[in-house]
Amino acid sequence: MGKANRIDRKAMRRMSPLARQLILALRSDPSLSNEALAMMFGISVGRVEAALVEALKRLIEADREPDPIWRRLWPW
């Protein structure tokens, strides 16, 4: 498994359920607007934006964390 996949999985586990659902919806259709996501999930545009900011923070945090020592010693 590549580093990008590990980062995605780690970040997804740390996201709120709403943020995770929004990210998965955007992965399936990247052309969705915040307004469309808000209508799909029955929430406000502000809540969509806040959840997406949280999701991006979790992705950045996961990317910045160093790999555990065992992964550096045994990279497979």
Number of C-alpha atoms within 10 A of each C-alpha: 7 8 10 11 10 14 19 15 13 16 20 20 11 16 20 14 12 16 23 19 15 22 19 13 14 15 11 10 10 10 9 14 13 18 14 13 18 18 13 12 12 10 12 14 16 12 14 23 17 13 21 19 13 18 22 16 14 22 19 14 14 20 17 10 9 9 14 8 9 8 10 10 8 7 10 7
